[in-house]
């Protein structure tokens, strides 16, 4: 509604239907899924760090795309690292599921990289990044 520049009855009804469907989904699946997310102050820190770095990384990706258009950039790399290298991958306590979920989102929020897999059994995190040196 904000980006359309106008508000109409149809848009209001669509918002109401989407919110109702989201609530029903949460009630039917989210509450009965078995994973409860408990947040504390420190749980959301990775998101704020990722948002602060977003403009800089967006400019870097723009440069990489320009190099790719000129034929001078590769397709990126896939790296496997130990989960102990990432504070969000090995949290403890009641907020551990929420900390893992927020950390995973923050790590994938960067425009030049994202997490492919988090294998807690083997203790590895596989990421893909556009920049070769990372």
N, C-alpha and C positions, 0 to 999 in steps of 0.2 A: 504494500500500500504506500509506503514511503517513497519508493522509487517510481511508482506510476504517476505520482503527482496529484492523484485524486482519490477520493474515497466513495465507494458505491455500495449498494446493498449486496450485490453479488460478491464483492470482495470480502465484506464482513461475514457473509454466510460461508464462504470458502474458508476463511480463517477459523470460524467456529467449528466447521466440520473437521478440518485438519487437527485442531486442538483436541476435539473430542476423540478422534481416531488415535492420536498420540497418547491420550490419557487411557483409553481402553487397552492399547498395546502395553503400556506400562503396567496397568493393573493385571492383565492376563499373563504377560510374559515376564516382565521385569521384576515384579514382586514375587513371583513363584519360581524364578530362575535359580535361586539358591545363593547368589553372590550379592552381598550387601556392601555398598560403598559407604564408608565413613570417612569424612574429610576433616582435616584440621588445617591450621594456618599454613603449615609447611607443604601441604599436599599440592597446592596450586602454584607454588614458586616456579616450577619448570615452564608453565604456560606463560608467565609474565616475562621470563628470560627469553623465551622463543619469540614473543611478540616484540620485545625490544630489539632483537637482532633481525627481525623480518625486513625492514627497509634496506639494511646493508646487504643482506643475502639476496634480496630481490635484484639489486643493482649488479651483484656478482653474477647471478644467473643470466641477466640481460647481456652482460659481456660475454658469457659463455655461449649464448645463443647467437650473438653476432659472429663470434669466432667459428661456430659451427656452420653458419651461412657462408662464410668465406672458405670453408673446407679445412679449417685448422684445428678443430676440436674433436675429441673422441666421443664415444657414447657413454662415458662414465664408467664407474667401477662398482663391483660388489665386494663388500668386506665382511668378514666374519671376525667378531671380537668377543672377548670374554664378557659375560654379563656383569662381572665385578667392576668393569670399567665404567659402568653406568649406574649411578646411585639409584635411579628409578627402577632398575631391573631387579634389584635384590633388597626390597624394603622389608621391615619387620613390623610386627604389631597389628593392631586392629585396623589401621588405615592402609595396610599393605596392598589390597586389591585396588583401592582408589589411587594410591601413589603409582602403581604400575600402569594403570589405565591413563592417568594424566601424563605421566612421563612418556609413555608410548605416543600419545597424541602430540605432545610438545616436540618429540624427536622427529616426528613425521610432518610437523607443521613447517619446518624449514623448506624453502622452495628448491633447494639444491640436493636434498637427501630425504630419504624416508626409510622406515624400518620394514624389512621384508618378513622376518621371523624373529620371535623371541622364544627360544627353546630353553625353558627353565630346567628340564631334566638333564640336559648336557651343559647348561651354563653358558650358552652362546647367544649373541645377538647378530643377525645378518642385516646389514644396511646397504642401500644403493645410493650412490652419490654421483652427481654430474662432474664434480671436480676430481681429477685424477689423483691429486696429492693427498686427499683426505682419507 
